[in-house]
Structure formats: structure tokens, C-alpha cells
Amino acid sequence: MSRQRRLGAVIRAARCAQRMTQAELGRACGYSASAISRVEAGLLRPAEQPLAVIVRVLGLRLDALGLERTATLARYVTQDQEDVMLRRQLLVAGMAAAGTSMLPSTSAAAARPDASARIVGALYEPAASVPVSLHQLGQELSAARARFTAARYEDLGAALPSLLGTAQATRETLSGRAREQAHACVARAWVLATELAVKAHADVAWPAADRALAAAEASGDPVVRGEAARVLAITMRRAGRPAAAVDLLRRTAESLDQAPGDTSRAVAASLLMTASYTAACGQRRADALELMAGAEDAVGRLTAAERQRTDLFTVDATNAQADLYWIGVHTALGTPDEAVPYAARIAPARLPTTERRARYGTDCARMWHRLGDRHRTLAALQFTERVAPEEARRPALRALTADLLYAPVTVAGVRELAARTGVS
């Protein structure tokens, strides 16, 4: 690997570890998101002053980047960081340079393409597929959804190309109402692809979400459109456009609230929760709190039967789901102490799916980490690993584990967790 590509790999790893988008980093140093993308790909070497800002913003050391200390860099960067910080940064950088796959770090897994590569293939080089009946297509889609809710992401990644190809081939043979139903199946398959790409922090989430929304609009089903709008908004937030994402979610929720059918109102409530978390990530506290209050009110207006509907695809509209979002909202706003009561009243065993239970563990780990409680952070990560081992190997959680592993004072059990999840 060339020196310039190594520089880009370390910058990308540090940015992902801090959960920054390319747009956010670009704004900090005077570059566009596309320029940061080229820097991370090793196609563009930044000028000295923007590079100095990147180093400072990401908390990197010059020697970790293979850079010499010039007069310009010296004005922006301090070198009084501890060696332990360097080890942590290099560890996370190594994970990114090797590819932040959700697969276990075994030779057999390494020989298989990761989920992102499979989605790219489905986008641009779809496999030739044979159409099936709508009934069979629905069964295949349900099986894929079951893999997602069970947090079996490797299995889902392996199944998606075939599902997407079959769904699209089936759609092309149909007309009228049957074609609209096939459009809905295509949209939901792309929703799953987007969800998987988001969990892997993969840039392919954006085109996958765009495919999902296009098919959802063609289906004429407001519920499916709401599900697709939600994943598109998540990719918009990750791309540094939280305000536009919140606007999309608000508009879609309002249209769903007026649409016929109980399911529409449940999806609208879930979109308000996503909008609240998105606003919180953009540090729009008043909007985040208002949206969560609206989401809680919307959930409260649902009947018990509506809150327990099983025809929602990758969303939920329950009191426990609202509590789960409150954890993420307060943590993102920098008030994790206000999230603790919501975490305490959730019974994780009662959450409807493995994926939601894993999300509970993930959000609690972030909350305790922000509060500086290393023991409870580790306990939350261990809980996540127990209920969903593949969730614990996601890039964001591996970065949290690395932070615990290379903290000045380690916690008993973190080395074992790091070894199991491929951090060390």
C-alpha cells in the first residue's frame, strides 16, 4: 500500500471511530465531502494546513500518519498525547484498513465477500434470476426479514443478491396491481440491504436507500414508502444532512398519519422517533425533544393491537421502542444521565426481536461510555455479544471495545471480549 493510501486509511478509520461523516470532517477542514472521500481513497493528498486540521480534529499523532512535524503542522497539532492513545488509534486504523467487515476474523470468513461487496454487486451487476410467484417471493422476503431481526447479518448478506434479483425479475413479468405488489417486495428487499449497509458503516447505503424509495413510490403503498423514507433519512444523516433528513421524516410521518389503515399510523410514530434521534445527532435539542414527545403521543394513541402488529417490516411502534430511542437521543445530545431512567425501565427480554435487544445493549454501551462508567460499558457490550454475536463485531462496537482495551485502566474481561470480536 502506498504512503498516500495508508494516510487515507488511517484518516478514514479515525473518522469512523468518532462517528463523523465525511461531510462533517470536510466542514471542519474546509473540504467538501467528495474531497474527503478522495483523501481517504488515497487519490488526493490534502494541503498542509487542511491536513493539520484533520490531524487535530481526529486526535491523531503525526507519526501515526507517517508525517514529519513542519512549522504549519506544529501550529495546529500538539504532541503531548499518551502512547496508549496512539495504540488505540492504530488498532482502529488497522481494522479499517483491513476492511470493517461484520464477519468473524477467521480465514474462512476472510475468503468470502462482505455484505457491502454483495450489495454493490446487486446494485451494478445483478445476477440473472428467474421470476417466481408473488406468494413465493413473499416467503423469500419474510425469510430475509427473519435473518435481519435475528441479527444474522452474514446470512442476510449472502441471501440478499438472490432475493433482489428474484424480486426484480418477478416485477418485470407482472402488470397492474400484481406489479405494484412486486414493487413493494423490491422496495423492502432494498430496505434490508440499506439496513445492513448502515450497520456496516458502508457508503453503499445511499444508493441502496435510493433504490428502496423509488420502488416504494412505484408500489403506491404509503406504509412501504414510509419504511423506505426512514432508511433514506438515516443515510442522509450519515452523509451530514440531518436537517434535510428530519424534514423528510416529518413530511412522511404527516402523510402517513392521514393515510387509511392502522399500520400507517404505527409507521408514522416510528418515523418521528427516527427524526428525533436525527435531530439530536445534529444537536438540535428543542426539535429532538419535541419530536420524541410527538412520537410518544402517537404511540399512546395506538391501540394495544396496533402496537403489537406483526406486519411492520423493520420498524416498531411500542412504549419500549420509545424508551429505547430516548436513550439514543439523550446520549447524542450529551445528556446521557437523562437516559439512565429510560434504560432502567426497559426489560430487554420483552423486546420483540434479537436485533432490538442487541440495539438496547448497543445504546446502553454508548450511554455508559459517555458517562465514563467503564464497567457498565463492558457489561452492555457483553450483553450485546451474548444476544447477537455479529452485532458486537460491527465497526462502531469494535471501536468502543478498543477504547476500553487501551484505556489507561483496563476492566477485567475486556481483553477476552476484544479477542472474540476481532479487536485484538
Summary of the structure (lengths in Angstrom):
residues: 424
radius of gyration: 21.7
end to end distance: 21.9
largest distance: 68.4
contacts: 1499
relative contact order: 0.08
helix: 72%
strand: 0%
